[in-house]
Amino acid sequence: MPTTQTPARTGLIRSLARGFIGRCPHCGEGKLFGRFLKVRPHCEACGLELHHHRADDLPPYVVIFIVAHIVGYLILETESAYEVPLWVEMGVWPVFTLVLALGLLQPVKGAVVGLQYALGMHGFAALPQARPAPGREETRLAPAGPGGPASRT
C-alpha cells in the first residue's frame, strides 16, 4: 500500500505565521480554532493532535504588551500635538484599546501554539503519521476484484 511522505517538522517562522492566521502549524490547511479561543483537539487535514498545547497565560501578556505600547504612543502623540476634549478621549481610547486587544488575542494565541509546535514542546514532539495515498482498494466505487469485500458472499 503506497503511503505519502510525512513532511518534516515545519520551521519556526512558518509555524508562527500559520498559527497567526489560524491554520494548523504542521500542514497549514486545517483550522486551528473551533471557537474564538478554543483550539481544536486535532487537525482535520493532517491529524496533528493539538489538544495538549499550553497556550494559557502567554498570549494575553503579549497582547497587553503590544496594545499598551501602541495605545500609549498614540495617546502621547495626541496629547502633545492636538487639543482634544477630555470627553472625546475618554470615549475613543477605551474602545480602541478593547477592539485592538480582542483583534489580536486569537492570532497571538495561534502563534504561541505554532511556537510550541515548532519547538516540540508540550506533546508536539511526535508528528502525525503518514496517511495512505488513496488507491483502488480505498475507493467505494471501485469494482471488487478477486478476494475483495464484495466477493466474500
CNS distance restraints for C-alpha pairs under 8 A (distance, minus, plus):
assign (resid   1 and name CA) (resid 132 and name CA) 7.20 0.50 0.50
assign (resid   1 and name CA) (resid 135 and name CA) 7.90 0.50 0.50
assign (resid   2 and name CA) (resid 132 and name CA) 6.19 0.50 0.50
assign (resid   2 and name CA) (resid 133 and name CA) 5.97 0.50 0.50
assign (resid   2 and name CA) (resid 135 and name CA) 7.91 0.50 0.50
assign (resid   3 and name CA) (resid 130 and name CA) 6.58 0.50 0.50
assign (resid   3 and name CA) (resid 131 and name CA) 6.25 0.50 0.50
assign (resid   3 and name CA) (resid 132 and name CA) 4.22 0.50 0.50
assign (resid   3 and name CA) (resid 133 and name CA) 5.14 0.50 0.50
assign (resid   4 and name CA) (resid 130 and name CA) 5.99 0.50 0.50
assign (resid   4 and name CA) (resid 131 and name CA) 6.33 0.50 0.50
assign (resid   4 and name CA) (resid 132 and name CA) 6.00 0.50 0.50
assign (resid   4 and name CA) (resid 133 and name CA) 5.73 0.50 0.50
assign (resid   5 and name CA) (resid 130 and name CA) 6.24 0.50 0.50
assign (resid   6 and name CA) (resid 128 and name CA) 7.71 0.50 0.50
assign (resid   6 and name CA) (resid 129 and name CA) 6.95 0.50 0.50
assign (resid   6 and name CA) (resid 130 and name CA) 5.10 0.50 0.50
assign (resid   9 and name CA) (resid  26 and name CA) 6.82 0.50 0.50
assign (resid   9 and name CA) (resid 118 and name CA) 6.88 0.50 0.50
assign (resid   9 and name CA) (resid 127 and name CA) 7.32 0.50 0.50
assign (resid  10 and name CA) (resid  14 and name CA) 6.57 0.50 0.50
assign (resid  10 and name CA) (resid  15 and name CA) 6.04 0.50 0.50
assign (resid  10 and name CA) (resid  25 and name CA) 7.22 0.50 0.50
assign (resid  10 and name CA) (resid  26 and name CA) 5.87 0.50 0.50
assign (resid  10 and name CA) (resid 118 and name CA) 6.40 0.50 0.50
assign (resid  11 and name CA) (resid  15 and name CA) 6.02 0.50 0.50
assign (resid  11 and name CA) (resid 118 and name CA) 6.11 0.50 0.50
assign (resid  12 and name CA) (resid  16 and name CA) 6.14 0.50 0.50
assign (resid  12 and name CA) (resid 114 and name CA) 7.74 0.50 0.50
assign (resid  12 and name CA) (resid 115 and name CA) 6.57 0.50 0.50
assign (resid  12 and name CA) (resid 118 and name CA) 5.20 0.50 0.50
assign (resid  12 and name CA) (resid 119 and name CA) 7.49 0.50 0.50
assign (resid  13 and name CA) (resid  17 and name CA) 6.12 0.50 0.50
assign (resid  14 and name CA) (resid  18 and name CA) 6.04 0.50 0.50
assign (resid  14 and name CA) (resid  25 and name CA) 7.56 0.50 0.50
assign (resid  15 and name CA) (resid  19 and name CA) 6.08 0.50 0.50
assign (resid  15 and name CA) (resid  25 and name CA) 4.60 0.50 0.50
assign (resid  15 and name CA) (resid  26 and name CA) 6.93 0.50 0.50
assign (resid  15 and name CA) (resid 111 and name CA) 7.43 0.50 0.50
assign (resid  15 and name CA) (resid 114 and name CA) 4.76 0.50 0.50
assign (resid  15 and name CA) (resid 115 and name CA) 6.53 0.50 0.50
assign (resid  15 and name CA) (resid 117 and name CA) 7.33 0.50 0.50
assign (resid  15 and name CA) (resid 118 and name CA) 6.15 0.50 0.50
assign (resid  16 and name CA) (resid  20 and name CA) 6.00 0.50 0.50
assign (resid  16 and name CA) (resid  25 and name CA) 7.18 0.50 0.50
assign (resid  16 and name CA) (resid 110 and name CA) 7.57 0.50 0.50
assign (resid  16 and name CA) (resid 111 and name CA) 4.58 0.50 0.50
assign (resid  16 and name CA) (resid 112 and name CA) 7.15 0.50 0.50
assign (resid  16 and name CA) (resid 113 and name CA) 7.87 0.50 0.50
assign (resid  16 and name CA) (resid 114 and name CA) 4.78 0.50 0.50
assign (resid  16 and name CA) (resid 115 and name CA) 5.72 0.50 0.50
assign (resid  17 and name CA) (resid  21 and name CA) 6.42 0.50 0.50
assign (resid  17 and name CA) (resid 111 and name CA) 6.64 0.50 0.50
assign (resid  17 and name CA) (resid 114 and name CA) 7.75 0.50 0.50
assign (resid  18 and name CA) (resid  22 and name CA) 6.35 0.50 0.50
assign (resid  18 and name CA) (resid  23 and name CA) 5.11 0.50 0.50
assign (resid  18 and name CA) (resid  24 and name CA) 6.36 0.50 0.50
assign (resid  18 and name CA) (resid  25 and name CA) 5.28 0.50 0.50
assign (resid  18 and name CA) (resid  28 and name CA) 5.84 0.50 0.50
assign (resid  18 and name CA) (resid 110 and name CA) 7.82 0.50 0.50
assign (resid  18 and name CA) (resid 111 and name CA) 7.36 0.50 0.50
assign (resid  18 and name CA) (resid 114 and name CA) 7.06 0.50 0.50
assign (resid  19 and name CA) (resid  23 and name CA) 5.34 0.50 0.50
assign (resid  19 and name CA) (resid  24 and name CA) 6.33 0.50 0.50
assign (resid  19 and name CA) (resid  25 and name CA) 5.56 0.50 0.50
assign (resid  19 and name CA) (resid  32 and name CA) 7.21 0.50 0.50
assign (resid  19 and name CA) (resid 107 and name CA) 6.93 0.50 0.50
assign (resid  19 and name CA) (resid 109 and name CA) 7.74 0.50 0.50
assign (resid  19 and name CA) (resid 110 and name CA) 4.08 0.50 0.50
assign (resid  19 and name CA) (resid 111 and name CA) 4.41 0.50 0.50
assign (resid  19 and name CA) (resid 112 and name CA) 7.37 0.50 0.50
assign (resid  19 and name CA) (resid 113 and name CA) 6.51 0.50 0.50
assign (resid  19 and name CA) (resid 114 and name CA) 4.98 0.50 0.50
assign (resid  20 and name CA) (resid 106 and name CA) 7.76 0.50 0.50
assign (resid  20 and name CA) (resid 107 and name CA) 4.30 0.50 0.50
assign (resid  20 and name CA) (resid 108 and name CA) 6.04 0.50 0.50
assign (resid  20 and name CA) (resid 109 and name CA) 7.48 0.50 0.50
assign (resid  20 and name CA) (resid 110 and name CA) 4.96 0.50 0.50
assign (resid  20 and name CA) (resid 111 and name CA) 4.57 0.50 0.50
assign (resid  20 and name CA) (resid 114 and name CA) 7.86 0.50 0.50
assign (resid  21 and name CA) (resid 107 and name CA) 6.09 0.50 0.50
assign (resid  21 and name CA) (resid 110 and name CA) 7.29 0.50 0.50
assign (resid  22 and name CA) (resid  31 and name CA) 6.09 0.50 0.50
assign (resid  22 and name CA) (resid  32 and name CA) 5.18 0.50 0.50
assign (resid  22 and name CA) (resid  33 and name CA) 6.55 0.50 0.50
assign (resid  22 and name CA) (resid 106 and name CA) 7.80 0.50 0.50
assign (resid  22 and name CA) (resid 107 and name CA) 6.55 0.50 0.50
assign (resid  22 and name CA) (resid 110 and name CA) 5.83 0.50 0.50
assign (resid  23 and name CA) (resid  28 and name CA) 5.14 0.50 0.50
assign (resid  23 and name CA) (resid  29 and name CA) 6.12 0.50 0.50
assign (resid  23 and name CA) (resid  30 and name CA) 5.65 0.50 0.50
assign (resid  23 and name CA) (resid  31 and name CA) 4.70 0.50 0.50
assign (resid  23 and name CA) (resid  32 and name CA) 4.89 0.50 0.50
assign (resid  23 and name CA) (resid  33 and name CA) 7.96 0.50 0.50
assign (resid  23 and name CA) (resid 110 and name CA) 7.86 0.50 0.50
assign (resid  24 and name CA) (resid  28 and name CA) 4.76 0.50 0.50
assign (resid  24 and name CA) (resid  29 and name CA) 6.20 0.50 0.50
assign (resid  24 and name CA) (resid  30 and name CA) 5.25 0.50 0.50
assign (resid  24 and name CA) (resid  31 and name CA) 5.89 0.50 0.50
assign (resid  24 and name CA) (resid  32 and name CA) 5.22 0.50 0.50
assign (resid  24 and name CA) (resid  43 and name CA) 6.43 0.50 0.50
assign (resid  24 and name CA) (resid 114 and name CA) 7.87 0.50 0.50
assign (resid  25 and name CA) (resid 113 and name CA) 7.79 0.50 0.50
assign (resid  25 and name CA) (resid 114 and name CA) 5.20 0.50 0.50
assign (resid  25 and name CA) (resid 117 and name CA) 6.89 0.50 0.50
assign (resid  25 and name CA) (resid 118 and name CA) 7.88 0.50 0.50
assign (resid  26 and name CA) (resid  46 and name CA) 7.72 0.50 0.50
assign (resid  26 and name CA) (resid  48 and name CA) 7.25 0.50 0.50
assign (resid  26 and name CA) (resid 117 and name CA) 7.83 0.50 0.50
assign (resid  27 and name CA) (resid  45 and name CA) 7.53 0.50 0.50
assign (resid  27 and name CA) (resid  46 and name CA) 6.43 0.50 0.50
assign (resid  29 and name CA) (resid  45 and name CA) 6.26 0.50 0.50
assign (resid  30 and name CA) (resid  43 and name CA) 5.44 0.50 0.50
assign (resid  30 and name CA) (resid  44 and name CA) 5.69 0.50 0.50
assign (resid  30 and name CA) (resid  45 and name CA) 5.02 0.50 0.50
assign (resid  30 and name CA) (resid  46 and name CA) 7.37 0.50 0.50
assign (resid  31 and name CA) (resid  40 and name CA) 7.85 0.50 0.50
assign (resid  31 and name CA) (resid  43 and name CA) 6.81 0.50 0.50
assign (resid  31 and name CA) (resid  44 and name CA) 7.64 0.50 0.50
assign (resid  32 and name CA) (resid  39 and name CA) 5.79 0.50 0.50
assign (resid  32 and name CA) (resid  40 and name CA) 5.93 0.50 0.50
assign (resid  32 and name CA) (resid  43 and name CA) 6.98 0.50 0.50
assign (resid  32 and name CA) (resid 110 and name CA) 7.22 0.50 0.50
assign (resid  33 and name CA) (resid  37 and name CA) 6.53 0.50 0.50
assign (resid  33 and name CA) (resid  38 and name CA) 5.57 0.50 0.50
assign (resid  33 and name CA) (resid  39 and name CA) 4.41 0.50 0.50
assign (resid  33 and name CA) (resid  40 and name CA) 5.38 0.50 0.50
assign (resid  34 and name CA) (resid  38 and name CA) 5.66 0.50 0.50
assign (resid  34 and name CA) (resid  39 and name CA) 5.91 0.50 0.50
assign (resid  34 and name CA) (resid  40 and name CA) 5.31 0.50 0.50
assign (resid  35 and name CA) (resid  39 and name CA) 7.34 0.50 0.50
assign (resid  36 and name CA) (resid 106 and name CA) 6.80 0.50 0.50
assign (resid  37 and name CA) (resid 106 and name CA) 6.02 0.50 0.50
assign (resid  37 and name CA) (resid 109 and name CA) 7.70 0.50 0.50
assign (resid  39 and name CA) (resid  50 and name CA) 7.11 0.50 0.50
assign (resid  39 and name CA) (resid  51 and name CA) 7.13 0.50 0.50
assign (resid  40 and name CA) (resid  50 and name CA) 6.46 0.50 0.50
assign (resid  40 and name CA) (resid  51 and name CA) 6.72 0.50 0.50
assign (resid  41 and name CA) (resid  49 and name CA) 6.12 0.50 0.50
assign (resid  41 and name CA) (resid  50 and name CA) 5.12 0.50 0.50
assign (resid  41 and name CA) (resid  51 and name CA) 4.37 0.50 0.50
assign (resid  42 and name CA) (resid  47 and name CA) 5.77 0.50 0.50
assign (resid  42 and name CA) (resid  48 and name CA) 5.41 0.50 0.50
assign (resid  42 and name CA) (resid  49 and name CA) 4.24 0.50 0.50
assign (resid  42 and name CA) (resid  50 and name CA) 4.89 0.50 0.50
assign (resid  42 and name CA) (resid  51 and name CA) 6.56 0.50 0.50
assign (resid  43 and name CA) (resid  47 and name CA) 4.82 0.50 0.50
assign (resid  43 and name CA) (resid  48 and name CA) 5.24 0.50 0.50
assign (resid  43 and name CA) (resid  49 and name CA) 6.58 0.50 0.50
assign (resid  43 and name CA) (resid  50 and name CA) 7.08 0.50 0.50
assign (resid  46 and name CA) (resid 128 and name CA) 6.92 0.50 0.50
assign (resid  47 and name CA) (resid 128 and name CA) 5.90 0.50 0.50
assign (resid  47 and name CA) (resid 129 and name CA) 7.83 0.50 0.50
assign (resid  48 and name CA) (resid 127 and name CA) 6.71 0.50 0.50
assign (resid  48 and name CA) (resid 128 and name CA) 5.07 0.50 0.50
assign (resid  49 and name CA) (resid 124 and name CA) 7.77 0.50 0.50
assign (resid  49 and name CA) (resid 128 and name CA) 7.54 0.50 0.50
assign (resid  50 and name CA) (resid 124 and name CA) 7.90 0.50 0.50
assign (resid  52 and name CA) (resid 122 and name CA) 6.29 0.50 0.50
assign (resid  52 and name CA) (resid 123 and name CA) 6.02 0.50 0.50
assign (resid  52 and name CA) (resid 124 and name CA) 7.81 0.50 0.50
assign (resid  53 and name CA) (resid 113 and name CA) 6.37 0.50 0.50
assign (resid  53 and name CA) (resid 116 and name CA) 7.25 0.50 0.50
assign (resid  53 and name CA) (resid 122 and name CA) 5.99 0.50 0.50
assign (resid  53 and name CA) (resid 123 and name CA) 7.33 0.50 0.50
assign (resid  53 and name CA) (resid 124 and name CA) 7.87 0.50 0.50
assign (resid  54 and name CA) (resid 113 and name CA) 7.59 0.50 0.50
assign (resid  54 and name CA) (resid 122 and name CA) 6.77 0.50 0.50
assign (resid  55 and name CA) (resid  59 and name CA) 6.80 0.50 0.50
assign (resid  55 and name CA) (resid 109 and name CA) 6.47 0.50 0.50
assign (resid  55 and name CA) (resid 112 and name CA) 6.18 0.50 0.50
assign (resid  55 and name CA) (resid 113 and name CA) 6.24 0.50 0.50
assign (resid  57 and name CA) (resid  61 and name CA) 6.61 0.50 0.50
assign (resid  58 and name CA) (resid  62 and name CA) 6.18 0.50 0.50
assign (resid  58 and name CA) (resid 109 and name CA) 7.98 0.50 0.50
assign (resid  58 and name CA) (resid 112 and name CA) 7.62 0.50 0.50
assign (resid  59 and name CA) (resid  63 and name CA) 6.09 0.50 0.50
assign (resid  59 and name CA) (resid 105 and name CA) 6.61 0.50 0.50
assign (resid  59 and name CA) (resid 108 and name CA) 5.63 0.50 0.50
assign (resid  59 and name CA) (resid 109 and name CA) 5.10 0.50 0.50
assign (resid  59 and name CA) (resid 112 and name CA) 6.88 0.50 0.50
assign (resid  60 and name CA) (resid  64 and name CA) 6.02 0.50 0.50
assign (resid  60 and name CA) (resid 105 and name CA) 6.73 0.50 0.50
assign (resid  61 and name CA) (resid  65 and name CA) 6.13 0.50 0.50
assign (resid  62 and name CA) (resid  66 and name CA) 6.20 0.50 0.50
assign (resid  62 and name CA) (resid 108 and name CA) 7.51 0.50 0.50
assign (resid  63 and name CA) (resid  67 and name CA) 5.93 0.50 0.50
assign (resid  63 and name CA) (resid 101 and name CA) 6.24 0.50 0.50
assign (resid  63 and name CA) (resid 104 and name CA) 6.42 0.50 0.50
assign (resid  63 and name CA) (resid 105 and name CA) 6.26 0.50 0.50
assign (resid  63 and name CA) (resid 108 and name CA) 7.14 0.50 0.50
assign (resid  64 and name CA) (resid  68 and name CA) 5.76 0.50 0.50
assign (resid  64 and name CA) (resid 101 and name CA) 7.23 0.50 0.50
assign (resid  65 and name CA) (resid  69 and name CA) 6.33 0.50 0.50
assign (resid  66 and name CA) (resid  70 and name CA) 6.31 0.50 0.50
assign (resid  67 and name CA) (resid  71 and name CA) 5.89 0.50 0.50
assign (resid  67 and name CA) (resid  97 and name CA) 6.79 0.50 0.50
assign (resid  67 and name CA) (resid 100 and name CA) 6.73 0.50 0.50
assign (resid  67 and name CA) (resid 101 and name CA) 6.33 0.50 0.50
assign (resid  68 and name CA) (resid  72 and name CA) 5.57 0.50 0.50
assign (resid  69 and name CA) (resid  73 and name CA) 6.00 0.50 0.50
assign (resid  70 and name CA) (resid  74 and name CA) 6.27 0.50 0.50
assign (resid  71 and name CA) (resid  75 and name CA) 6.06 0.50 0.50
assign (resid  71 and name CA) (resid  93 and name CA) 7.52 0.50 0.50
assign (resid  71 and name CA) (resid  97 and name CA) 6.73 0.50 0.50
assign (resid  72 and name CA) (resid  76 and name CA) 6.13 0.50 0.50
assign (resid  73 and name CA) (resid  77 and name CA) 6.16 0.50 0.50
assign (resid  74 and name CA) (resid  78 and name CA) 5.97 0.50 0.50
assign (resid  75 and name CA) (resid  79 and name CA) 6.03 0.50 0.50
assign (resid  75 and name CA) (resid  93 and name CA) 7.92 0.50 0.50
assign (resid  76 and name CA) (resid  80 and name CA) 6.19 0.50 0.50
assign (resid  77 and name CA) (resid  81 and name CA) 5.96 0.50 0.50
assign (resid  78 and name CA) (resid  82 and name CA) 5.53 0.50 0.50
assign (resid  78 and name CA) (resid  83 and name CA) 7.95 0.50 0.50
assign (resid  78 and name CA) (resid  84 and name CA) 7.68 0.50 0.50
assign (resid  79 and name CA) (resid  83 and name CA) 6.87 0.50 0.50
assign (resid  79 and name CA) (resid  84 and name CA) 7.36 0.50 0.50
assign (resid  84 and name CA) (resid  88 and name CA) 6.84 0.50 0.50
assign (resid  84 and name CA) (resid  89 and name CA) 7.01 0.50 0.50
assign (resid  85 and name CA) (resid  89 and name CA) 6.68 0.50 0.50
assign (resid  86 and name CA) (resid  90 and name CA) 6.09 0.50 0.50
assign (resid  87 and name CA) (resid  91 and name CA) 6.21 0.50 0.50
assign (resid  88 and name CA) (resid  92 and name CA) 6.07 0.50 0.50
assign (resid  89 and name CA) (resid  93 and name CA) 5.80 0.50 0.50
assign (resid  90 and name CA) (resid  94 and name CA) 6.78 0.50 0.50
assign (resid  91 and name CA) (resid  95 and name CA) 6.79 0.50 0.50
assign (resid  92 and name CA) (resid  96 and name CA) 6.03 0.50 0.50
assign (resid  93 and name CA) (resid  97 and name CA) 5.94 0.50 0.50
assign (resid  94 and name CA) (resid  98 and name CA) 6.14 0.50 0.50
assign (resid  95 and name CA) (resid  99 and name CA) 6.13 0.50 0.50
assign (resid  96 and name CA) (resid 100 and name CA) 6.04 0.50 0.50
assign (resid  97 and name CA) (resid 101 and name CA) 6.04 0.50 0.50
assign (resid  98 and name CA) (resid 102 and name CA) 6.10 0.50 0.50
assign (resid  99 and name CA) (resid 103 and name CA) 5.95 0.50 0.50
assign (resid 100 and name CA) (resid 104 and name CA) 6.19 0.50 0.50
assign (resid 101 and name CA) (resid 105 and name CA) 6.08 0.50 0.50
assign (resid 102 and name CA) (resid 106 and name CA) 7.57 0.50 0.50
assign (resid 103 and name CA) (resid 107 and name CA) 7.79 0.50 0.50
assign (resid 104 and name CA) (resid 108 and name CA) 6.01 0.50 0.50
assign (resid 105 and name CA) (resid 109 and name CA) 6.16 0.50 0.50
assign (resid 106 and name CA) (resid 110 and name CA) 6.16 0.50 0.50
assign (resid 107 and name CA) (resid 111 and name CA) 6.18 0.50 0.50
assign (resid 108 and name CA) (resid 112 and name CA) 6.23 0.50 0.50
assign (resid 109 and name CA) (resid 113 and name CA) 6.32 0.50 0.50
assign (resid 110 and name CA) (resid 114 and name CA) 6.17 0.50 0.50
assign (resid 111 and name CA) (resid 115 and name CA) 6.07 0.50 0.50
assign (resid 112 and name CA) (resid 116 and name CA) 6.25 0.50 0.50
assign (resid 113 and name CA) (resid 117 and name CA) 6.21 0.50 0.50
assign (resid 114 and name CA) (resid 118 and name CA) 6.10 0.50 0.50
assign (resid 115 and name CA) (resid 119 and name CA) 6.20 0.50 0.50
assign (resid 116 and name CA) (resid 120 and name CA) 5.97 0.50 0.50
assign (resid 116 and name CA) (resid 121 and name CA) 4.98 0.50 0.50
assign (resid 116 and name CA) (resid 122 and name CA) 7.07 0.50 0.50
assign (resid 116 and name CA) (resid 124 and name CA) 7.16 0.50 0.50
assign (resid 117 and name CA) (resid 121 and name CA) 6.26 0.50 0.50
assign (resid 117 and name CA) (resid 124 and name CA) 5.31 0.50 0.50
assign (resid 117 and name CA) (resid 125 and name CA) 7.74 0.50 0.50
assign (resid 120 and name CA) (resid 124 and name CA) 4.71 0.50 0.50
assign (resid 120 and name CA) (resid 125 and name CA) 4.47 0.50 0.50
assign (resid 120 and name CA) (resid 126 and name CA) 7.90 0.50 0.50
assign (resid 121 and name CA) (resid 125 and name CA) 6.51 0.50 0.50
assign (resid 134 and name CA) (resid 138 and name CA) 5.92 0.50 0.50
assign (resid 134 and name CA) (resid 139 and name CA) 7.21 0.50 0.50
assign (resid 135 and name CA) (resid 139 and name CA) 6.83 0.50 0.50
assign (resid 136 and name CA) (resid 142 and name CA) 6.28 0.50 0.50
assign (resid 137 and name CA) (resid 142 and name CA) 7.20 0.50 0.50
assign (resid 144 and name CA) (resid 148 and name CA) 5.08 0.50 0.50
assign (resid 144 and name CA) (resid 149 and name CA) 6.61 0.50 0.50
assign (resid 144 and name CA) (resid 150 and name CA) 5.74 0.50 0.50
assign (resid 144 and name CA) (resid 151 and name CA) 6.91 0.50 0.50
assign (resid 145 and name CA) (resid 151 and name CA) 7.46 0.50 0.50
assign (resid 146 and name CA) (resid 151 and name CA) 6.51 0.50 0.50
assign (resid 147 and name CA) (resid 151 and name CA) 5.95 0.50 0.50
assign (resid 147 and name CA) (resid 152 and name CA) 6.92 0.50 0.50
assign (resid 148 and name CA) (resid 152 and name CA) 6.98 0.50 0.50
